[in-house]
Every structure is written in C-alpha cells, then in structure tokens.
C-alpha cells in the first residue's frame, strides 16, 4: 500500500516562500517518477512540477518556471517543492503524486499517477 504524506503548506504573503515535503512509503520510492499537482477552487487539477525517478529530469508548468524547484531525496523517500516569489494565483491545494510505471520518464497527466496524498493548502494573501 503506497502512502504519501504532504507537509509544509500554510498562509504566506505575496513574494514569500514555502517548502512542501512529501514522505512516501509502501514501495521502492526510487523506481518511480513523482509529481506535485495543485487544484484551485473551481478549477481542474494541474501538474505543477514533476521529477523523474533519478531526479535528473524535471517538468515545470509555465506559470511556475523560475520560481518553483522540485527535488527528491531517494535515500529519505521524500520529495520536495521549494516555492519562491509566491503569487496570489498560486493559492490552491497542493497534492503529491506517485507515478504508475517504474520508468525514467516524466509524466504530467493526472491519470498517470494512481497514488495521491491528502493535499496541503497553500494560501498566498496579504
């Protein structure tokens, strides 16, 4: 049983920073790609950043390029999302997701991720 637990969300002012963490258990973490997705109120869930199993390939949504950094520590079974220069439009529930296939590719569609965390709220407001 794969389990994903996010932490690090909260309320931050515009221009501030937050670091999200995702602790994984239940299978060999280093074999699978991982991703961060977000869902704002009234909108569909979207890929924010994803990382290959080895950490050498990444994808970022255009809206977060240059501001967010995804990383993973396979020794600790943990993935991170460093979010800088936060904007009000970054407000959403952020989800950690684990990929379906033991592949070195990166995937950006929600149906390619069968395992999800419970989500953590990020609110950017003054």
N, C-alpha and C positions, 0 to 999 in steps of 0.2 A: 504494500500500500504506500503509494507516494504521498508524502505530506510536504506542504510548502507553507512557511510561516513568515509573513512580512512584518517589518517593523520600521519605525523611523518617520512616519507621517506626522502631520501637525499643521498648525497655523503659522504662516510666515508672511512678512511684509514683502511687497514687490521689491525685487532686487536682491532678496535674501537667498539663502541656500538651505538645502536639506539633503540628507543622505538616507536612502532607503536600503534596507537589507532584506534578503530572502534566504532563510535557512531551509535546506532540503534534506529529506530523509526517505528511505524506502527503496532506493535502487542506486546503482553506481552513478553518482552525480556527474562525473567527468565524461561519461559516454554520450551525453545528450545536450543539445542546444537549449538555451534558456532565453526568456524574454520578459520584458516589462511592458505591460499594456495599461491603458487608462480608459476610464469611461466617465465623461462629464454628464451632468444631469440632462436628460433628454437627447443624448447623442449615443451613437454606437461605440462599442469598444474598439480601440485602435492600438496598433503597435507603436510604442514609443521608442524602444531600443531593444535589439536582440543581439545575442552573442553566441558564437559557435562553441562547441564543446571544449575546444582547446583555448578559447579566448582570443584567437588570432584574427577572427573575422567578426565584424560588427555591422549593424544597420541602425540608422537613426532616422526618425521622421524628420522631414524638412523643418518642422516647427521647433525642433529642439536641438538641431545641429549647432555645435559650437557652445552650447550651454549645458548639456547633459553628457555624462560619461558612464557607460556601462562597463562593469568588470566582474570577474568571478575569481574565487579562490577555491580551486578544486580540492585542496588539502583540507579545507574547512567546510566543504559542501555548502558554500554560501555565494550568493550573487549580490551585487550592489548596483545602485543607481545614484550617482552624485549629480545633484541638480543645483545649478548655479543661475544667477540672474533670473530668478523666477518671476513670472508674469501672472496677472490675474487669470489669463486664459489657460494657465497650467492647472487650475483648480479642477480636481477630479478624484475619483477613487482609483488608486494605482494597484494593479494586480501583478503578481509574479506568476510566471507560467513555465512549465517544463515540457519540452518537446516530445513528440510521439516516437520518432525514429532515432536510433543511435547513429547519427550522421554528423559529418563535419560541416554540413551546410548550415545556413541560417534561414529561418522561416519567419514570415511576417503575418500570416493569416491565423485567425483565432482557432480555426478548425484543425490546425497543425499542432495544437497544444492541448492534450487531453487532461492535463493536471494544472490546477489553479489554486492559488492561495485565497485567503478570505478577503483580501483587499485592505488597503490602508488609505485613509482620507488625507489628501493634501489640499489645503486651502491657502490661496495667496490673496491677501487682502490687507489694506491699511486700516 
